């Protein structure tokens, strides 16, 4: 048994891979990961920007697509093709788990991050065009994204909410999911969702702010914020998926919206490489793990329930951060803005690179 398999069987946490490339699909790499215990796949504009811009794996299909459509339409054609093939590879996991896992996530265009109606239309279009039960459409947890989340769930569509950086917004995401379920008249057992709570980026931003504070107390708080906040997010998850409101939905077959730990590679080399894996294990959760972190986990990871250990210490850590004027909600808003900007930049750079490639292909 691999450690990935052990993680799911013993701790109820689903390991997903935070990467998708055509080479992994066609070369068998994705299938091998699934065989080893990976139970889902996520993608985003930055991942596709790296995949499509490096090498020539997409050139032949791209050359054909641009004969009849725009460069941006061709981009979505390339992406949709990868997603369809990945969905096929993961479908046995979806069937075996009765819809718990086996999902592949496709994100709406980053330009829609502040456009509620545009997000709704794009998410609906992806679901109707691809039409596979194990597709997750990713919707950002911006202020404009919250009503889109509710609307998609109210239509019975499976979604992955991304770019969550703070506890307040996370609570809003859960409420939007529950409200959407309450508005849906169909079979609630067929509606699933994950809420992607970003981790390592929080650490990087908090540590950056701590470095600017001339207070001895600030230094000892470095490297503490991300795990502490994630542990408290898990407490929010447990609290909101309980009580009379939730039990009424659960009686109709509703499933909890699992927290998904995203951005779990350690950015600071001074910290343990599995800081955001070993310390965030527990039932009803997902961890999207980059390739290098998967290898590290198999080599020296420890499988044990940790997500609800030392919760009081986690609260105290955030209290101490507030004591040196680190406001976590301001951190969250900064990171949300930066996340949207980074995905937009990746998307724009990719479209420009594809435009340049289209010009070269048509002129040759």
C-alpha positions as CSV (number, residue, x, y, z in Angstrom):
1,X,0.0,0.0,0.0
2,X,1.3,3.4,-0.9
3,X,1.2,6.3,1.6
4,X,-1.3,8.0,-0.7
5,X,-3.6,5.0,-0.4
6,X,-2.9,4.8,3.4
7,X,-3.9,8.5,3.7
8,X,-7.3,7.9,2.3
9,X,-8.0,4.6,3.9
10,X,-6.8,5.5,7.4
11,X,-7.5,9.2,7.7
12,X,-10.3,9.8,5.2
13,X,-8.3,12.5,3.3
14,X,-8.3,12.3,-0.5
15,X,-5.0,13.1,-2.1
16,X,-5.4,14.9,-5.5
17,X,-2.7,16.1,-7.9
18,X,-2.2,19.8,-8.5
19,X,-1.2,19.5,-12.1
20,X,-2.4,18.5,-15.6
21,X,-0.4,18.1,-18.8
22,X,-1.1,16.4,-22.0
23,X,2.1,14.4,-21.6
24,X,0.9,13.0,-18.3
25,X,-2.4,12.0,-20.0
26,X,-0.9,10.4,-23.1
27,X,2.2,9.1,-21.6
28,X,0.5,7.2,-18.7
29,X,1.8,9.4,-15.9
30,X,-1.6,10.4,-14.7
31,X,-2.8,6.8,-14.8
32,X,0.2,5.7,-12.7
33,X,-0.6,8.4,-10.2
34,X,-4.2,7.2,-9.9
35,X,-2.9,3.6,-9.5
36,X,-0.7,4.9,-6.6
37,X,-3.7,6.5,-4.9
38,X,-4.3,10.0,-6.4
39,X,-8.0,10.5,-6.4
40,X,-8.6,13.8,-8.3
41,X,-7.0,16.5,-10.4
42,X,-7.0,20.2,-10.3
43,X,-6.0,22.7,-13.0
44,X,-5.9,26.5,-13.3
45,X,-4.8,29.1,-15.8
46,X,-1.2,29.0,-14.6
47,X,-1.0,25.2,-14.9
48,X,-2.3,25.3,-18.4
49,X,0.0,28.2,-19.3
50,X,3.0,26.1,-18.4
51,X,1.7,23.0,-20.0
52,X,0.7,24.5,-23.4
53,X,3.7,27.0,-23.6
54,X,6.4,24.3,-23.1
55,X,7.1,22.0,-25.9
56,X,5.1,21.1,-29.0
57,X,2.6,18.6,-27.6
58,X,-0.3,20.8,-28.5
59,X,0.9,22.2,-31.9
60,X,-0.8,19.8,-34.3
61,X,-4.2,20.2,-32.7
62,X,-3.8,23.9,-32.3
63,X,-2.9,24.2,-36.0
64,X,-6.1,22.5,-37.0
65,X,-8.3,24.5,-34.5
66,X,-7.1,27.9,-35.7
67,X,-8.3,27.2,-39.2
68,X,-11.9,27.6,-38.0
69,X,-11.8,29.6,-34.8
70,X,-10.1,32.4,-32.9
71,X,-7.0,31.8,-30.8
72,X,-8.9,32.0,-27.5
73,X,-11.5,29.6,-28.8
74,X,-8.7,27.3,-29.8
75,X,-7.2,27.5,-26.3
76,X,-10.5,26.3,-24.8
77,X,-10.6,23.6,-27.3
78,X,-7.1,22.4,-26.2
79,X,-8.0,22.6,-22.6
80,X,-11.4,20.9,-23.0
81,X,-9.7,18.0,-24.8
82,X,-7.2,17.5,-21.9
83,X,-10.0,17.7,-19.4
84,X,-12.1,15.1,-21.2
85,X,-9.3,12.6,-21.3
86,X,-8.4,13.2,-17.7
87,X,-12.1,12.7,-16.8
88,X,-12.0,9.3,-18.5
89,X,-8.9,8.3,-16.5
90,X,-10.5,9.4,-13.2
91,X,-14.0,8.0,-13.9
92,X,-13.3,4.6,-12.3
93,X,-12.4,6.4,-9.1
94,X,-15.6,8.4,-9.3
95,X,-17.7,5.3,-9.8
96,X,-15.9,3.2,-7.1
97,X,-16.3,6.0,-4.5
98,X,-19.9,6.7,-5.5
99,X,-19.1,10.3,-6.4
100,X,-16.8,11.2,-3.5
101,X,-13.7,11.5,-5.6
102,X,-12.6,11.1,-9.2
103,X,-13.0,14.7,-10.1
104,X,-11.1,16.9,-12.6
105,X,-11.4,20.6,-12.1
106,X,-11.6,23.2,-14.9
107,X,-11.5,26.9,-14.0
108,X,-13.6,29.7,-15.6
109,X,-11.6,32.5,-17.3
110,X,-9.9,34.7,-14.7
111,X,-11.3,37.8,-16.4
112,X,-14.7,36.7,-14.9
113,X,-13.5,36.9,-11.3
114,X,-15.6,40.0,-10.6
115,X,-18.5,39.2,-13.0
116,X,-21.2,37.2,-11.4
117,X,-23.4,36.7,-14.4
118,X,-20.4,36.0,-16.7
119,X,-19.2,33.4,-14.2
120,X,-22.6,31.7,-14.0
121,X,-22.8,31.6,-17.8
122,X,-19.3,30.2,-18.2
123,X,-19.7,27.5,-15.5
124,X,-23.1,26.4,-16.9
125,X,-21.6,26.3,-20.4
126,X,-18.7,24.1,-19.3
127,X,-21.0,21.7,-17.5
128,X,-23.3,21.4,-20.5
129,X,-20.5,21.1,-23.1
130,X,-18.5,18.5,-21.3
131,X,-21.4,16.9,-19.5
132,X,-19.6,14.5,-17.2
133,X,-20.6,13.9,-13.6
134,X,-17.0,14.0,-12.4
135,X,-16.3,17.5,-13.8
136,X,-15.8,20.2,-11.2
137,X,-16.0,23.8,-12.6
138,X,-13.8,26.1,-10.5
139,X,-15.4,29.4,-9.4
140,X,-13.3,32.0,-7.5
141,X,-14.4,32.9,-4.0
142,X,-14.5,36.6,-4.8
143,X,-17.4,38.8,-3.6
144,X,-18.9,38.3,-7.1
145,X,-18.3,34.6,-7.0
146,X,-20.4,34.0,-3.9
147,X,-23.8,34.4,-5.7
148,X,-22.5,32.4,-8.6
149,X,-21.7,29.6,-6.2
150,X,-25.2,29.6,-4.9
151,X,-26.7,29.7,-8.3
152,X,-24.7,26.8,-9.7
153,X,-25.5,24.6,-6.7
154,X,-29.2,25.5,-6.9
155,X,-29.0,24.0,-10.5
156,X,-27.4,20.8,-9.2
157,X,-24.0,21.5,-10.7
158,X,-20.8,20.3,-9.1
159,X,-18.3,23.0,-8.4
160,X,-14.8,23.6,-6.8
161,X,-14.6,27.0,-5.1
162,X,-11.1,28.4,-5.4
163,X,-8.9,31.2,-4.1
164,X,-10.1,31.1,-0.5
165,X,-7.6,32.7,1.8
166,X,-9.5,33.7,5.0
167,X,-12.0,32.4,7.5
168,X,-14.7,35.0,6.9
169,X,-14.9,34.4,3.2
170,X,-14.8,30.6,3.8
171,X,-17.9,30.9,6.0
172,X,-19.6,32.8,3.1
173,X,-18.7,30.0,0.7
174,X,-20.2,27.3,2.9
175,X,-23.3,29.4,3.4
176,X,-23.6,29.8,-0.4
177,X,-23.3,26.1,-0.9
178,X,-25.9,25.3,1.8
179,X,-28.3,27.9,0.4
180,X,-27.9,26.5,-3.1
181,X,-28.8,23.0,-1.8
182,X,-31.9,24.4,-0.1
183,X,-33.0,25.9,-3.4
184,X,-32.4,22.8,-5.4
185,X,-35.4,20.6,-6.1
186,X,-33.5,17.6,-7.4
187,X,-31.5,14.7,-5.9
188,X,-29.2,16.3,-3.4
189,X,-27.0,13.2,-3.2
190,X,-25.8,13.9,-6.7
191,X,-24.5,17.4,-5.8
192,X,-20.9,17.7,-4.6
193,X,-18.5,20.5,-4.0
194,X,-15.1,21.2,-2.5
195,X,-13.9,24.6,-1.1
196,X,-10.2,25.2,-1.9
197,X,-8.6,26.9,1.0
198,X,-5.1,28.2,0.1
199,X,-2.3,27.6,2.6
200,X,1.3,28.3,1.7
201,X,0.6,31.7,0.1
202,X,-0.9,32.8,3.4
203,X,2.4,31.9,5.1
204,X,4.4,33.8,2.6
205,X,2.4,37.0,3.0
206,X,2.2,36.8,6.8
207,X,6.0,36.2,7.0
208,X,6.6,39.1,4.7
209,X,4.6,41.4,7.0
210,X,6.3,40.0,10.1
211,X,9.7,40.9,8.6
212,X,8.6,44.6,8.6
213,X,7.7,44.6,12.3
214,X,10.3,45.8,14.8
215,X,9.1,43.6,17.7
216,X,10.8,40.5,19.1
217,X,7.4,38.8,19.3
218,X,7.1,39.0,15.5
219,X,10.0,36.7,14.7
220,X,8.8,33.7,16.7
221,X,5.4,33.9,14.8
222,X,7.0,33.2,11.4
223,X,5.8,29.9,9.9
224,X,2.8,29.6,12.2
225,X,-0.1,31.3,10.4
226,X,-1.0,29.0,7.6
227,X,-1.4,25.7,9.5
228,X,-3.1,27.6,12.3
229,X,-5.7,29.2,10.0
230,X,-6.3,25.9,8.2
231,X,-7.0,24.1,11.5
232,X,-9.5,26.8,12.4
233,X,-11.0,26.5,8.9
234,X,-11.6,22.9,9.6
235,X,-13.4,23.9,12.8
236,X,-15.6,26.2,10.8
237,X,-16.4,23.3,8.4
238,X,-17.4,21.1,11.3
239,X,-19.6,23.8,12.9
240,X,-21.4,24.8,9.8
241,X,-22.1,21.3,8.6
242,X,-24.0,20.5,11.8
243,X,-27.2,21.7,13.5
244,X,-30.8,21.7,12.4
245,X,-30.3,23.5,9.1
246,X,-27.7,21.0,7.8
247,X,-29.4,18.0,9.2
248,X,-32.5,18.8,7.3
249,X,-30.5,18.7,4.1
250,X,-28.5,15.6,5.1
251,X,-31.9,13.8,5.6
252,X,-32.5,14.5,1.9
253,X,-29.1,13.0,0.9
254,X,-27.0,16.1,0.9
255,X,-23.2,15.8,1.1
256,X,-20.9,18.1,3.0
257,X,-18.7,20.4,1.0
258,X,-15.2,19.2,1.8
259,X,-12.4,21.6,2.6
260,X,-9.6,21.2,0.1
261,X,-6.1,22.3,1.1
262,X,-4.6,24.1,-1.9
263,X,-1.1,25.5,-2.5
264,X,0.5,22.9,-0.2
265,X,4.0,23.0,-1.5
266,X,6.4,24.7,1.0
267,X,7.6,27.9,-0.5
268,X,10.2,28.7,2.2
269,X,13.1,26.2,2.1
270,X,13.7,26.8,5.8
271,X,10.4,25.1,6.6
272,X,9.7,21.3,6.4
273,X,8.8,20.3,2.9
274,X,5.7,18.5,4.1
275,X,4.6,21.3,6.5
276,X,1.2,21.6,4.8
277,X,0.7,17.9,4.3
278,X,1.6,16.2,7.5
279,X,-0.1,18.8,9.7
280,X,-3.5,19.0,7.8
281,X,-4.7,15.3,7.7
282,X,-8.2,14.4,8.7
283,X,-11.5,13.0,7.6
284,X,-13.7,14.7,4.9
285,X,-10.8,16.7,3.5
286,X,-8.8,16.9,0.3
287,X,-5.2,17.9,-0.2
288,X,-4.1,18.9,-3.7
289,X,-0.4,18.0,-3.8
290,X,2.1,19.1,-6.5
291,X,4.2,16.3,-8.1
292,X,7.4,17.0,-6.1
293,X,5.5,17.0,-2.8
294,X,3.8,13.7,-3.7
295,X,7.3,12.2,-4.1
296,X,8.4,13.7,-0.8
297,X,5.3,12.4,1.0
298,X,5.9,8.9,-0.3
299,X,9.5,9.1,0.8
300,X,9.2,10.5,4.3
301,X,5.6,11.6,5.1
302,X,3.8,10.6,8.2
303,X,0.1,9.4,8.1
304,X,-1.7,10.5,11.2
305,X,-4.8,12.6,12.1
306,X,-3.5,16.1,12.7
307,X,-6.1,18.5,11.4
308,X,-7.9,18.9,14.7
309,X,-4.9,18.6,17.0
310,X,-3.7,21.6,19.0
311,X,-6.7,23.8,17.9
312,X,-6.3,26.0,21.0
313,X,-2.7,26.6,20.1
314,X,-3.8,27.5,16.6
315,X,-6.3,30.1,18.0
316,X,-3.6,31.5,20.2
317,X,-1.2,31.8,17.2
318,X,-3.7,33.9,15.3
319,X,-4.4,36.0,18.5
320,X,-0.7,36.6,18.8
321,X,-0.5,37.7,15.2
322,X,-3.3,40.1,15.8
323,X,-1.3,41.4,18.8
324,X,1.4,42.5,16.4
325,X,-1.1,44.1,14.0
326,X,-1.2,41.2,11.5
327,X,-4.9,41.3,10.4
328,X,-5.7,38.0,8.7
329,X,-8.7,39.3,6.8
330,X,-6.5,42.0,5.2
331,X,-4.0,39.3,4.4
332,X,-6.8,37.3,2.8
333,X,-8.0,40.2,0.7
334,X,-4.4,41.0,-0.5
335,X,-3.9,37.4,-1.5
336,X,-7.3,37.2,-3.3
337,X,-6.4,40.3,-5.3
338,X,-3.0,38.9,-6.1
339,X,-4.4,35.5,-7.0
340,X,-6.8,36.9,-9.5
341,X,-4.1,39.1,-10.9
342,X,-1.7,36.2,-11.2
343,X,-4.2,33.9,-13.0
344,X,-5.2,36.8,-15.3
345,X,-1.5,37.4,-16.1
346,X,-0.9,33.8,-16.9
347,X,-4.0,33.6,-19.1
348,X,-3.1,36.8,-21.0
349,X,0.5,35.6,-21.5
350,X,-0.7,32.3,-22.8
351,X,-3.2,33.9,-25.3
352,X,-0.4,36.1,-26.5
353,X,2.0,33.2,-26.9
354,X,-0.7,31.2,-28.8
355,X,-1.4,34.3,-31.0
356,X,2.3,34.4,-31.8
357,X,2.4,30.7,-32.5
358,X,-0.7,31.0,-34.7
359,X,1.0,33.7,-36.7
360,X,4.1,31.6,-37.1
361,X,2.1,28.5,-38.1
362,X,-0.1,30.3,-40.7
363,X,2.9,32.1,-42.3
364,X,5.1,29.0,-42.6
